[in-house]
Amino acid sequence: MREKDVLDATSLSRTTLWRVIKSGQFPRPVRISPGRVGWRESAIIAWQENPGKWCSTDAL
């Protein structure tokens, strides 16, 4: 998923999205190509199901 799609799906602001990624409370993006990142839809769904108990297993 692209950043815009993640923001639409989660209702987070761009600043909040990157803040929670940095704190380890949200799935990290995966590198698609040089200069481009995206998120796995399955990781976003897992976070949405239980954001308080989500734990990071992916790396950038």
Helices and strands as residue ranges (DSSP letters): H 3-10, H 14-22, E 30-33, E 36-38, H 41-49
